[in-house]
Amino acid sequence: MEHITLTVPASRTLSGKALAGVVGSGDMEVLFTADQGQTLTIDITTSVDNSTRRWEALFNRLQTVSSLPAGQLTIHDFGATPGVARIRIEQVFEEVSYA
């Protein structure tokens, strides 16, 4: 298991919490807690060693196509592909934007 922590600039604020996926079912789990800061802190637990660059690339891509919210994002990836990861991350951001 590898633990990765990333911090990226946030360009919007939201309020609330959201959860997408359930790691115990073999799915990727993403939890998001919004705050009023200026950064998004991402804590990732992954079964795929040496995947820091993959996660950095994913969040760089997300920054270019949407505005990331401030808060804490916790990811248990269960070896998910970048496509699944992006869907789950976007789901929690969308869910909390309606809170």
N, C-alpha and C positions, 0 to 999 in steps of 0.2 A: 504494500500500500504506500502511496505517495500522498503527501499533503502539500498543497500549493496555495499561496496567498498572493493575490494580485490587488492592486489599487489603481483605479482609473478615474479620471475626472467625470463628474456628473454634471449634466446640463439642465436637469429639471428636478423638481421635488414632488413627492407624492406623500400619501399617508396610508398607514395600514400594513397588513401582512398578507402573504399569499403562499400557497403550497401547490406544486404540480408534481405528479408522479409519486411512486412509492417504491423505494429501493428494495424493500423486502420481497416484492413481487417480480424482481428481475428487471425493473424499470429504473430509469434515472430519477432522482429526487432533487428538486430545487425548492429552497425556501427563501423568501425575500421579506425583509423588514425594512420599511422606509424610514428615513430620518431627514432632518432639515439641513444636513451638511452639504459639502461640495464635492464629495467623493463617493464612489461605489467601491466597497471593500468586498472582495470575492474570496471565500474560503472553499477550496476544492479538495475532496478526498476521492482519490482515484485508484483503481486497481492496475492502471496502465503506467508503468514507470517511464520517466523521461518525457512526460507529455506537457511540460511547462510551455514550450514554444507553440504547441497546438492550441492551448488555451489562450495564450497571448494573442495569437492570430485571430481566434474567434472573437475575442472582445474588441480587437482593433477593427474587425469587419463590422461588428455591431455598432460601434461608435460612428462609423461612416454612413450607415443607413438609417440610424435612429438616434434619438437623444436618450442617453442612459440616466436613470433616476439615482438620486442619492440614497444610500442605505447600506445594508448588509445582505449579501447574497451567499447562501450556503449550498454547495452542490455535492451530492454523493453520486458519482457518475456511473458506477457499475459497468465501466467499459463502453459507455454509449458513444455512438459516432458523433462527429461534429454537427450533422444535420439534426439528430435527435436532441442534442444539447441546445442548439439554437431554438428549436421549437419550445422546449420546456422553459428556457429562460424568457422567451418572449411571452409565454403563457402567464408566468407570474407577474411580469410587468403589466400586462394587459389587465389581469384580474385586479391588481391593486389600484390601477388607475380608475376603476369603477367603484372603489370602496368609498 
